[in-house]
C-alpha cells in the first residue's frame, strides 16, 4: 500500500511545480499543491477505475504530448550544436539512475485493479507485454534524443530544463524557448498529472476500504487458490478452454497475477458497494487519505528529483518487481521450469541490490543533502558549471 500512496505524492509535487511555473508569482508551490488537490477530487472520488477509463486514456495522451513538446524544444533550441560533452561515468551514477527508471513503470501498481475490473482477464498478459514494450520504447526515445543534443548536460526533469529564467528568458542550457510552446508542454503534463493521481491512488483506496470499511470482501476460495490458471499454448486453445469451462470455475487461464475475482466480472456488483450507507463512508475515507498525501507532498516539494528516485528505488522496486516475482515463485515453484526459476531469482537479486543502493543514495540526498551545487553534475569538471554551447551567443 506504501507505493500506492507515495506515487500520488510524486504527482502532487510535480503538479504544484508545474502550476507555479505556468503562473509565476501568483501563489507559492504549497498553495498550488493544495489547489491542484481540490481540482483532482472529482476524479479521485470516482468509485472504480472502469468508470474512469476514458479519463485515463486522456492522461496517457497528455504525457505523450508533453514529452513531444519538451523534446522538440530542446532539439530546436540546441540546433547547430557541436559535438556534445560525454558524461563522466561512474558506478554510482549508473546504479543511482535505477530509481528513476523504476518510476517509469510505476503504473504497475494498478495491475491488480485493472485485472479485477477487466471484462476479459485472460487478455491481461498481452496487455502487460504491449504496455511495457511501449513504455520502454518511449523512455528510450525520451532519454536518447535530448542526449544527442546536449550530452551530459541534460539532467533532472525535462520540463524543468526547458523552463526559461524570469530575468534572462534563457533556459539552463542557454537557449531562449518559445514561451507558448513551453506552456503547451506544461498544460499537457498537468492533464497527465491530474489524471494519473486519481488512477494510481485507486489501489490504496481499495485496500483501505476493505480494511477500514469492510468492503470488497473476498470468498475463502479466492484467497486460498492463488494460482487458478493454466498456461495456454495458443489463443485457439485458450478460447476452447473458456468455451468448455463451467460457471463455477471461471478463472483466468493465462494470467500470472493473483486473481481477486471471477473471470466473468460483475462490475455492477462492485459499483453497488459504493451506494447507500457506504457512499458517505468511502468519501470521508478517501478525503482523509488525500489530506495526508497533501501534507507529505508539501514536505518534499523542494526535492522533487530525489523524491522520485527514492520512491522508485524503494516502493516501486519492492511492490512491482521483487515481491510479485517472489510470490510467483512461491505459488508455482513445483510447476515452472528451472530456467524460469533461475531468471526470476536473478531478477530478484539484481533488482534488490540496485534498489537498496539507489534508495540509500536518494534517501541521503533527500533527508541529508550535501553541499554540491554543480549545475551539470553528470559532466566532467570542465562542463559542470558552464553551458557547452550557447545558441544565443
Secondary structure, DSSP 8 states (H G I E B T S, - for coil): -HHHHHHHHHHHHHHHHHHHHHTTTTS-HHHHHHHHHHHHHHHHT-S-SGGGHHHHHHHHHHHHHHHHHHHHHHHHHTTT--S---B---HHHHHHTHHHHHHTTGGGGGHHHHHHH-S-GGGHHHHHHHHHHHHHHHHHHHHHHHHHHHGGG--S-HHHHT---TTT---TTS----HHHHHHHHHHHHHHHHHHHHHHTHHHHHHHHHHHS--S---HHHHH-TT-----SSHHHHHHHHHH--GGG---SS--S---S-SS--HHHHHHTTSTTHHHHHHHHHHHHHHHHHHHHHHTTT-HHHHHHHHIIIIIHIIIIIHHHHHHHHHHTTTS-HHHHHHHHHHHHHHHHHHHHHHHHHHHHHHS--S---TTTTB-GGGSSS-S--TT-
